[in-house]
Amino acid sequence: MKCMEYAINQADYIVHNLSDIDILKEEISRLKMPVTKGYVAEKYPINQKILNAMIRNRLQNNGWKVKGVKLAPKEHGLQIRQNGDFSKTLENGLRIFGEVEFGNIASIFRDFFKISFVRDIDTYDLGILVVPSNNAAKEIEGCYSFQDVKRILEHTRGSIQTPLLVLGIHSNREEDIDCYKLEPDWDKKEWKSQSEPKWDEFVIKHQDQLFR
């Protein structure tokens, strides 16, 4: 299991030897894939909601902001009601904006625009995009992979000016967790009706099984 990396606009140089980034990459490398076969469809066994909650858990535990990450604060006067997934201002003053993406190509391009936009209006200095590797992306409905994102960026050099670090979740699929076994008393309705806060509670409750 590992965290894959691809950088543009010297993002790798900017974050070199920064402990917050090294810890984030280590946490990504510890993720196991949460599986609930049949939750969406048989060919999409990885539970995206649980995986998102797992990443939120690791981010929050390490001091990243995961709620109310505004692209443009009120003082900018832009009245843009769009959020990011996580952010942090490091001790050296570097302002980081992050997105976790398990969506399709349209979602990826929205992320690219957000990452460009926040630098243009000077709310952040560097972007991080977290996506799954192709050994998992094909098992998440409509999901673009780390390899797909890297290929796009290699063919569109210059279109994004923001330093951007792409981190890929490349799990050992032999360590997948059957999440049904973690809550054997839940029926189908309970699995379908859980909200984001409940998934956050689920991850806290079962973190010993969900992380390496």
N, C-alpha and C positions, 0 to 999 in steps of 0.2 A: 504494500500500500504506500502511496506517495502523493504529494501535492505537485502537480505539474505547473510549469510557469512559462509565460510568454510576456514580453514587455515591449512597449514602443515609447518613443520620445524620452529615452533614458530613464524610464521609471525604475529599472533594475538598479541603475547607478544611484538614484536618489534614495532608494530604500535599503541599500546595501548596509548590512550590519545594524539595522534598526531592530531592537528587540521586539517591539510591538508587531512588526511584520513577520519576524522569524517565529514568534509564538503563534500568530494566526496561521501560518503555513503548517506548523506542527499540529495545530488543532484540526485543520482540514485533513491532514494525513491520518488522523485517528478516527475519522468517521466510518462507521459501518453502514451498509445500505439497508434501510428499513423496508421490509417486504410485506405486503398485504395482498396476496393474489386474489383477483376477482373484485377488488375494491373499485377499480376503474374498469379494467378489462384484463383478461388472462395474459395478453401480450404486454401489458404495462404493470408489472407487479410491484415496482418501486413506489412507495408512498411519498409523494412530493410534499404533502403537508407535514408529515413527520420529519422529513429531511430538512425542510425549512426551519422547523422548530429546533432541530438539533443544531443547526448553524447559528440561529439566534442565541441559543443557550451558550455556545462557546464564545460568541462575540460578547455577549453581556457579561459573562464571567470574567472576561479580560478587559473590561472597561470601555467597550465600544458602545456608542449610542445606537439603539435599534428602534426607537420610537420617536416620531415627530422629526425625522430627518428632512428638513425643508430644502428644496433646491434654491429658493430665493426667500430669505427672511423678509418680514414686513417692512423693514426700513428701506428695502430696495424699491418699494412702491410698485412692484410688477404684478401683484395679485395673482400669482401662479400657485394653484393648489395641487402641486405635484411633490411627492416625497421620494427619497431614496430609501435603501434598506438599512444602511449603517454608515456611521461616520465617526471620526475621532480627530482631535487635534493633538499631535504628539508633543513631547517635551521640547523638541527643537522648533516648534511652531508650524510644522508641516500639517496642512489641513487635508484630510483624506475623506473622499466620498466613495461609498461602495454600493454595488448592486449584486444580489444573488439571483441568478436567472435560470429557470427551468422551463422557459417558454420557447416559442418558435422564432423564425428569422425576423418577424416584425417586432417581437419583443426585444431581440438583440439590438436592432437598429434604434429602438427607443432608448435603450441603455446608452448606446453610442452618443445619441443626441444629448441626453442628460449629462454625460461625462464631459462633453464639449461645452455645453451651456454653463455649467457651474464654474468652469475656469474663465470663460468669457466675461461673466459678471463678477468674478473675483470672490466667490464664496468658498471655493476649495482649490487646492493646488494639484492634486493627484487623484486619479480614479483607480478603483480596484473592482474587477468583475469576476465573480465566482460562478463557475459553470461545471457540470459533470463531464468527465471524460467519455469517449465513445463506448467504453465497456459498460456504461450504465445509462447513457442518454437515450439509447434505443429502447430502453424499458421504462421511460417516463413519457407520457403522452405528449406529442408535439414538441419534443425538446431538442434544442440545438446543442452540439457538443463543443468541448474545448477545441478539438481539432478543426471543427467547422469555423469557429470564431477566429482561430489563428489563421486559417486560410483566407478568410475575408480581409483581415487586417494586413496580411502580406501583400494582397492585391490592391489595397487602397491606401498606400502610404501617403501621408500628407493630408488626408481627409480629416483626421483627428489630431489636434495640436496638443491636447492634454496628455501629460505623462500617464500611461495606463498600464497597469499590471493585471494580467489575466491569470487566475489561479484555477487549475483543473482538479476536480475530485476524482482520483483514480483509486477506487477501492479494490481490495482483494475480495472478489465475489464469493469466495469460499467462506467468508465471514459474514455473509448476509444474515440479518436477524428476521425471523418470522414473528412479526409483531402481534399476530393473532394469539400466539402462545403467551404473550406478556399480559394480556387481558382476556383470559378464556371465558369470563362471565359476560362479556359484552356481546349483545346480539347485533345483527346487521344494521338495525336502526341506530344503535349507539355509535357504531363505527362511522356511519354516514353523517351524523348530526353534530359531531364535535367541532367546537369553534377554535380559533387560534389560541386563546388563553388555555383551553383544555389540552391542546396539543403541547403547549409549553409545560403544563403540569405533567403530562404523560412522559415527556423527556426527562424532567427532573426525577420523576419516580423510577424510571428505568435506565438511568444514565450508565449504570454499571454494565448493562448489557449492550447498550447502543454505541458505546465508544471503546476503542481499543485501549 
